[in-house]
C-alpha cells in the first residue's frame, strides 16, 4: 500500500514539473490579410494636404495600387477609381460608428473583397441621370457666395453640375452642402478619395489626379472655374 502511494505521489510530482507549453500561434483575426499588397503607403500627416486647394484633407485616405489591381483582377481605370472611392467610403462609415481606429486584417480583407465584388458587378458611386453635358465645379476654386450664385443661375439649365473637392470626403462634402442649404439642388459630388497617383493608362504619376474625360467617358465635360489653379482634375 505504501508502495502504491509512493507511485501516485511520484506521478503527481512529475506532472507538476512538466513545463507548460504556450501556443505562439497568432489568432486568425490578426494575421495578414493579403490584400495590403494592393494598398499604397499611407500618407504621413504632414503630407495629407492639397497644395492646390490649400486645405488639409479631412481623413487619411487609403490609396490603391492600380498596376497590381489591373494585373490581378483586370480592372479598367473607372473600376479602379470606383474601388478606391467605395472602399474609402466603407472605411469612413465604419470608423464613424465605432471607437476603433484600425481594422483587423480579417475585417480589412472582408471590406476589400466585398467592395471589389460590388465594383465588378457594375455598382457605381455616382448614378448620373441620362444627360449629355456635365460641368465639374472645383469647390476650393470658388467662394461659397459665388458657388450659390452660379448654381442658382441659368448656367445649369441644360448642364448637370458636379462638385469636386480637393480635401472633403464624400460624407463631409455632403455635410458641407447641407450646412450651406445646397443639398436640395440635386448636386452630385466627387471628393478626395477619387484622386489617384496613377494615370488612366496605369502609369505611376506625380501627385494625385483624376482624369475626368476618362471617368465620365460618355459625357461632354467642362470645368468651372477654368482650372488654372489645380491639376488635380483635368480633361485629357
Secondary structure by P-SEA (a helix, b strand, c coil): caaaaaaaaaaaaaaaacbbbbbccccccccccccccccccccccccccccccccccccbbbbbbaaaaaaaccccaaaaaaaaaaaaaaaaaaaaacccccccaaaaaaaaaaaaaaaaacccccccccccbbbbbccccccaaaaaaaaaccccccbbbbbbbccccaaaaaaaaaaacccccccccccccccccccccccccccbbbcccccccccccccccccccccccccc
